[in-house]
Amino acid sequence: MDLVIRDVRVIDGSGGPSYRADVGLDGGRIAAVRRQGDPALSATRSLDAHGLALSPGFIDMHAHSDLALLRDPAHKAKAAQGVTLEVLGQDGLSYAPVDDATLTEVRKSITGWNGDGSDIDFDWRTVGEYLDRLDRGIAVNAAYLVPQGTVRMYAVGWDDRPATDAELQRMKQLVAEGLEQGAVGMSSGLTYTPGMYANNAELTELCRVVARYDGYYCPHHRSYGAGALEAYEEMVGLTRDAGCALHLAHATMNFGVNKGKAPDLLALLDKALDAGADISLDTYPYTPGCTTLVAMLPSWASEGGLEKVLARLKDDESAEKIRHHLEEIGSDGCHGVPIEWDTIEISGVSDPGLASCVGRTIQQSADARGEPPWTTARRLLVDDRLGSTILQHVGHEENVRQIMRHRVHTGGSDGILQGHKPHPRAYGTFPQYLGRYARELGILSLEETVAHLTSRPAARLRLPDRGLVREGYRADLVLFDPDTVAAGSTFDAPRTLPFGIPYVLIDGRFVIEDGSRTDVLAGRSVRRTPA
């Protein structure tokens, strides 16, 4: 065999008890698992586990590494956490399928998530071509969701109106082509334009296409604040009508109106699951959220694309109307809750000249200037051409803990890697689950936690040979120290790498060895397995 990992504590991803074994790898697969007393394995190379635990590689069910995987071959942010597979194309906005005009608009609209892409050769237009680009070699494996907002931008544009019959047929065709080319499902960002302009009838038709290909629908639904439960119920009903599997993205209950309401969400999901619905969800183990500052605006203010948004912000009458919706009514972009500027912390800017804003809330910057917070926010939106990212401090720890215990829970970082001060979840989600929530707090056992991060997401992705330590499965594996594994990233130092994860293998090759990133690019696209 190529490698034998000797005397290791195997946490196999099933959620069952761990056990000690020798594990042999050959040809990128797990060739043998020998428990104590079984015949010994021989190999070209042996690794003494020295008290480490071996688990399947972690699957990040909600990643924003669509360009980062191409820009940064090392991709330590995820590789060092033990992530061996990321799911891209999230929140309804990504870079395929597109034509030239749509690509230009997408790049502008999600600069805050991924940068403007000026350092990327966009030599693809279809989903298949993007996946082919990944297959040239990337740090970790990647699956892709067809982004519904991008599809709507392509077929309809930025108008806030129902799609015509011809436009709907074009969207259905684009979704089908993406799935045929290997996408695992479809995502939406229903507080982001232009995807949020789709009504439920339109979304249901698109989900019927997804269901035909045995994919799943992954919505960032219409509210995580006011009316959050109704928004979750809307997605459950929509996918039931379409006969489509549902995966709820970053399934949180945020803002003051939802404090202590996780049990209500879980009861809603349990009722649907008990009735036969196919539902899963992901969360990250932190309370603040992260998005762009422009995402807070009411949807009508974002109609038409970047230049029209900037024109409205520069116009005093339109800007006052935006302020009124933000501060007094509660915009749909801010989940129907009147914005609290002391919860909005600037985490990154596109213009380096605005870096002094980073790490301060809008309220703090406004107080320093002696001006109303909307004046500060408006100026920043215009000066940074809508490229600013934010941390939004609106979560509740008790909700986070209760949701992560649920029977269909999986882990997703929602990691935005851009910005001077990104959310630490991008560099810390998976060790945070293992170290803080399993070892320190005991919210889940270590075996349960690993199952949430491995076999459960592999099952949602319909991957028959990933997510478990089993003979014949792919050798995407993590070796970590259960006693020391921990997130290194903090809100003050968000790019600090984790502790206690000395080895990560993809396709049986070391991506992390002795705690350091190798030059191996073993990652490839992971495409939908036909039903």
VENZIHU-V146515 format. One record per backbone hydrogen bond with DSSP energy under -0.5 kcal/mol. CO is the residue of the C=O (numbers start at 1). NH is the residue of the N-H. Records with the same first field share a line. If there is no record, write none. Layout:
CO: NH, NH
//
This chain:
1: 44
2: 45
3: 25
4: 6, 47
5: 23
6: 49
7: 51
8: 10, 21
9: 11, 54
10: 12, 19
12: 469
19: 10
20: 36
21: 8
22: 34
23: 5
24: 31, 32
25: 2, 3
26: 29
28: 475
29: 26, 31
30: 472
32: 24
33: 35
34: 22
35: 38
45: 4
47: 6, 49
49: 52
52: 9
53: 480
54: 11
55: 478
58: 60, 84, 85
59: 61
60: 87
62: 414, 415
63: 90
65: 69
67: 70, 71
68: 72
71: 73
75: 78, 79
76: 80
78: 81, 82, 83
79: 82
82: 58
84: 141
85: 60
86: 88, 143
87: 63
88: 145
89: 92
90: 93
92: 149, 150
96: 147
99: 103
100: 104
101: 105
102: 106
103: 107
104: 108
105: 109
106: 110
108: 111
110: 113, 114
111: 115
113: 418
117: 120
120: 122
121: 123
125: 97, 98
126: 130
127: 131
128: 132
129: 133
130: 134
131: 135
133: 136
134: 137
138: 523
141: 86
142: 526
143: 88
144: 184, 185
146: 148, 187
147: 151
148: 152
149: 153
150: 154
151: 155
152: 156, 157
158: 304
159: 161
164: 168
165: 169
166: 170
167: 171
168: 172
169: 173
170: 174
171: 175
172: 176
173: 177
174: 178
175: 179
176: 180
177: 181
178: 183
179: 182
182: 528
184: 216
185: 146
186: 218
187: 148
188: 220
189: 192
192: 196
194: 197
195: 198
199: 203
200: 204
201: 205
202: 206
203: 207
204: 208
205: 209
206: 210
207: 211
208: 212
209: 213
210: 213, 215
211: 214
215: 245
216: 186
217: 219, 247
218: 188
219: 221, 249
220: 190
224: 254
225: 228
227: 231
228: 232
229: 233
230: 234
231: 235
232: 236
233: 237
234: 238
235: 239
236: 240
237: 241
238: 242
239: 243, 244
240: 243
245: 217
246: 280
247: 249
248: 251, 282
250: 252
255: 258
256: 259
258: 261
261: 264, 265
262: 266
263: 267
264: 268
265: 269
266: 270
267: 271
268: 272
269: 273
270: 274
271: 275
272: 277
273: 276
277: 279
278: 246
280: 248
281: 410
282: 251
283: 412
284: 286
289: 392
291: 390
292: 295
293: 296
294: 297
298: 301, 302
299: 302
300: 303
302: 305
305: 309
306: 310
307: 311
308: 312
309: 313
310: 314
311: 315
314: 316
315: 319
316: 320
317: 321
318: 322
319: 323
320: 324
321: 325
322: 326
323: 327
324: 328, 329
325: 330
326: 339
331: 334, 336
332: 335
334: 337
335: 226
339: 341
340: 343
341: 344, 362, 363
343: 345, 393
344: 362
345: 391
346: 359
347: 421
348: 389
350: 352
351: 354
352: 355
354: 357
355: 358
357: 360
360: 346
361: 365
362: 366
363: 367
364: 368
365: 369
366: 370, 371
372: 375, 376
373: 377
374: 378
375: 379
376: 380
377: 381
378: 382
379: 383
380: 384
381: 386
382: 385
384: 387
388: 293
389: 347, 348
390: 291
391: 345, 393
392: 289, 394
394: 255
396: 400
397: 401
398: 402
399: 403
400: 404
401: 405
402: 405
403: 406
406: 409
408: 281
410: 283
411: 61
414: 416
415: 64, 417
419: 422
423: 426
424: 427, 428
425: 429
428: 432
429: 433
430: 434
431: 435
432: 436, 437
433: 438
434: 439
435: 440
436: 441
437: 443, 444
438: 442
445: 449
446: 450
447: 451
448: 452
449: 453
450: 454
451: 454, 456
452: 411
453: 59
454: 458
455: 459
456: 460
457: 461
458: 463
459: 462
462: 464
463: 466
465: 474
468: 470
470: 473
473: 30
474: 476
475: 477, 508
476: 57
477: 505
478: 55, 480
479: 503
480: 53, 482
481: 484, 485
486: 499
493: 490, 496
499: 486
500: 481
502: 515
503: 479
504: 511, 512
505: 477
506: 509
509: 506, 511
511: 518
512: 504
513: 516
516: 513
523: 138
524: 142
525: 527
528: 530
//
